[in-house]
Amino acid sequence: MNAPPKSEQTTETIRQRHARLRRQGLKPVRIWIPDPSSSSFAEEAHRQSAAVATSRHAEDDQSFINAASSWDEA
């Protein structure tokens, strides 16, 4: 008896894993995120950081970032 091709084995392994996760009450979700290697990503990140830095709420925003960044220190 011959074993199924590798791609069929992989597909079945993934199918079994997904079924197991569903039995555990989980649901698959696909999300799309910005590509950090894109030049437009860097431009938009710079634009947003400049907007935050010049906002009238800049001090509060930075305090929030500092508090979130030191989560492990608490």
Backbone as numpy.savetxt, mean C-alpha at the origin, in Angstrom:
# Nx Ny Nz CAx CAy CAz Cx Cy Cz
1.59 -41.53 -14.46 0.75 -40.35 -14.46 1.63 -39.11 -14.46
1.44 -38.23 -15.42 2.26 -37.03 -15.53 1.71 -35.90 -14.64
2.62 -35.13 -14.08 2.22 -33.98 -13.27 1.74 -32.86 -14.20
0.79 -32.04 -13.74 0.34 -30.92 -14.57 1.46 -29.92 -14.78
1.39 -29.14 -15.85 2.41 -28.11 -16.08 2.52 -27.17 -14.89
3.70 -26.56 -14.76 4.00 -25.67 -13.63 2.95 -24.56 -13.50
2.53 -23.95 -14.61 1.57 -22.85 -14.54 0.24 -23.32 -13.97
-0.18 -24.56 -14.30 -1.42 -25.09 -13.73 -1.26 -25.35 -12.23
-0.08 -25.84 -11.84 0.18 -26.07 -10.42 0.13 -24.75 -9.65
0.73 -23.72 -10.21 0.74 -22.41 -9.57 -0.67 -21.86 -9.45
-1.45 -21.97 -10.53 -2.83 -21.49 -10.51 -3.63 -22.20 -9.43
-3.46 -23.51 -9.33 -4.19 -24.27 -8.32 -3.73 -23.91 -6.92
-2.44 -23.71 -6.72 -1.92 -23.31 -5.41 -2.52 -21.97 -4.99
-2.58 -21.04 -5.91 -3.16 -19.72 -5.62 -4.65 -19.87 -5.31
-5.35 -20.68 -6.09 -6.78 -20.90 -5.88 -7.04 -21.48 -4.48
-6.20 -22.44 -4.08 -6.36 -23.05 -2.75 -6.07 -22.03 -1.65
-5.04 -21.22 -1.85 -4.70 -20.20 -0.85 -5.84 -19.20 -0.72
-6.40 -18.75 -1.84 -7.51 -17.80 -1.80 -8.73 -18.41 -1.11
-9.01 -19.67 -1.39 -10.14 -20.33 -0.74 -9.93 -20.40 0.77
-8.70 -20.72 1.19 -8.40 -20.78 2.62 -8.60 -19.40 3.29
-8.13 -18.36 2.63 -8.28 -17.01 3.18 -9.75 -16.61 3.25
-10.54 -16.98 2.24 -11.98 -16.67 2.27 -12.66 -17.39 3.44
-12.26 -18.65 3.67 -12.82 -19.39 4.82 -12.48 -18.70 6.14
-11.37 -17.98 6.16 -10.97 -17.26 7.37 -11.70 -15.91 7.48
-12.61 -15.64 6.54 -13.39 -14.42 6.60 -12.74 -13.23 5.90
-11.72 -13.48 5.08 -11.04 -12.40 4.38 -11.57 -12.28 2.95
-11.44 -11.09 2.41 -11.91 -10.83 1.05 -10.77 -10.17 0.27
-10.51 -10.63 -0.95 -9.46 -10.00 -1.74 -9.88 -8.61 -2.21
-8.94 -7.70 -2.20 -9.19 -6.32 -2.64 -8.02 -5.91 -3.53
-8.33 -5.29 -4.64 -7.28 -4.77 -5.52 -7.31 -3.25 -5.44
-6.16 -2.67 -5.16 -6.08 -1.21 -5.10 -4.99 -0.74 -6.05
-5.16 0.46 -6.53 -4.17 1.08 -7.39 -3.56 2.23 -6.62
-2.25 2.30 -6.61 -1.55 3.36 -5.90 -0.63 4.10 -6.86
-0.26 5.33 -6.52 0.69 6.06 -7.37 2.02 5.32 -7.46
2.65 5.41 -8.61 3.93 4.77 -8.84 5.05 5.70 -8.39
5.73 5.39 -7.29 6.77 6.28 -6.78 7.97 6.45 -7.72
8.11 5.58 -8.71 9.22 5.74 -9.65 8.87 6.67 -10.81
7.62 7.13 -10.84 7.18 8.02 -11.91 7.64 9.46 -11.63
8.04 10.17 -12.68 8.45 11.57 -12.49 7.27 12.42 -12.03
6.07 12.09 -12.48 4.91 12.87 -12.04 4.63 12.67 -10.55
5.02 11.51 -10.01 4.85 11.27 -8.58 5.71 12.24 -7.78
6.97 12.37 -8.17 7.89 13.28 -7.46 7.40 14.72 -7.55
6.93 15.12 -8.72 6.42 16.48 -8.90 5.20 16.73 -8.01
4.28 15.77 -7.98 3.07 15.94 -7.18 3.39 15.90 -5.69
4.31 15.05 -5.26 4.72 15.00 -3.86 5.33 16.32 -3.44
6.14 16.88 -4.29 6.75 18.19 -4.00 5.68 19.28 -3.91
4.73 19.26 -4.83 3.66 20.25 -4.83 2.85 20.17 -3.54
2.51 18.95 -3.15 1.71 18.77 -1.94 2.49 19.14 -0.68
3.75 18.77 -0.61 4.53 19.10 0.58 4.73 20.61 0.70
4.88 21.30 -0.43 4.99 22.76 -0.39 3.68 23.38 0.06
2.57 22.83 -0.38 1.26 23.34 0.03 1.06 23.17 1.54
1.45 22.02 2.06 1.32 21.77 3.50 2.25 22.70 4.28
3.47 22.88 3.81 4.45 23.71 4.51 4.03 25.17 4.58
3.29 25.65 3.60 2.88 27.06 3.58 1.46 27.27 4.09
0.83 26.19 4.54 -0.55 26.27 5.05 -0.58 26.98 6.40
-1.71 27.59 6.71 -1.85 28.22 8.03 -1.93 27.16 9.13
-2.08 25.90 8.72 -2.13 24.79 9.68 -0.81 24.02 9.72
0.23 24.58 9.14 1.51 23.87 9.01 2.04 23.37 10.35
1.94 24.19 11.39 2.48 23.79 12.69 1.70 22.60 13.26
0.37 22.65 13.18 -0.45 21.53 13.64 -0.19 20.27 12.81
-0.08 20.47 11.49 0.20 19.33 10.61 1.52 18.67 10.97
2.56 19.49 11.21 3.86 18.93 11.55 3.82 18.24 12.91
3.06 18.78 13.84 2.91 18.13 15.15 2.28 16.75 15.01
1.27 16.67 14.13 0.63 15.38 13.87 1.64 14.39 13.28
2.41 14.83 12.28 3.40 13.96 11.65 4.43 13.51 12.70
4.89 14.42 13.53 5.85 14.07 14.57 5.28 13.03 15.53
4.02 13.22 15.91 3.39 12.28 16.84 3.22 10.90 16.18
2.83 10.90 14.93 2.64 9.61 14.22 3.98 8.94 13.99
5.01 9.70 13.77 6.34 9.15 13.49 6.99 8.56 14.73
6.59 9.02 15.90 7.22 8.52 17.12 6.33 7.47 17.81
5.49 6.80 17.05 4.56 5.80 17.57 5.30 4.73 18.37
6.43 4.24 17.88 7.18 3.17 18.55 7.82 3.64 19.85
8.04 4.94 19.97 8.71 5.48 21.16 7.77 5.57 22.36
6.48 5.51 22.12 5.50 5.66 23.22 5.41 4.43 24.07
